[in-house]
Amino acid sequence: MIKKLSFFASLILAFNSLVAQTTLTAGDIAFVMVNATDNSLNSASNDDNVSFVLLKNITAGTQISFTDFGWRSDSPAFQSANPCGASTGAVTDGVVTWTANTSLPYGTIIHMNVRNNPSVNKGTIAGTTASYNSTINPPIYYVSLSAGAGESVIAFQGTLASPTLISAIRLNSSWSTTLLNCDFTPTGSIQPSALSASGNSFLWGQVGGNGVLKSSVVFTGNKTTDLANIYNVSNWNFNPTVAFQISTSFLGTSEQNTSKKFNIYPIPAKNTITVGIDQSITDSDSKYSIYDGNGKIVLTGKILKTNQKISIEKLSKGIYFLQIKNNKESISKKFLKD
């Protein structure tokens, strides 16, 4: 009897998870960073970073998978491993699956490590399909990105066999013109027709395996506008050998929910800014960081009072972002240095 009850409880939990999940379509997320050569940030065991932004509010339990499996030209499907004998098809590719553990709003940034030991800044992540080669010659890895000639990451819901494609990014080279299931082309992929509309996939066409959206790009809340800004190559920074590091809690953050938390004045400012801060975010753990338009931290300090003056005299003219962070939350706002 107990086994039967446990079985039915499991079915109910599984059903509730399916009901709770937000169904996504093409363009409901966008990639904002990919590092294929990231040993400058962490050890080889944490290789390969992928970051994306939600362009739709989602509920807890929503899942999105990410893969470097190539999309085929002979069938609207991903390649498979060893379809025509040993070392054919996608034997070096895998899948990770991210799950939201709370409801998350439009504009939330998710940063993932996707190769050997998947980890994430929000929600949970699991390696769901290990690459075939790593299963016969460990260590196990999942999404292993190449900084060489071409690489792609495709986001989807569902399964590898029956996916709903959401977004894709292509590094370093054009999309492949052909890719058959039996082809051994580890970094090959055609552009899926489901993602061919403007804004649903991004070809960065730059040399090197590391790219990040500039932090000067602020999300407006309008998906069409935000996709056009995010997937505009002039709004990205690239480096062929050095990986990027971003503050995922502030990059392009919408300011809709921060206006009541704190204000910055005057704007534009010359030598000093005054930060008027709500008492609710002023505590012994509150700190501030100022980022330039490339996402680099240029000033840091502690928040000591509700009206705090910060000297910006040594900063060059331009757009900056002030992030305030404590143990409970992290919020940010843009200001201009004149």
Order of alpha helices (4+ residues) and beta strands (2+ residues): alpha-beta-beta-beta-beta-beta-beta-beta-alpha-beta-beta-beta-beta-alpha-beta-beta-beta-beta-beta-beta-beta-beta
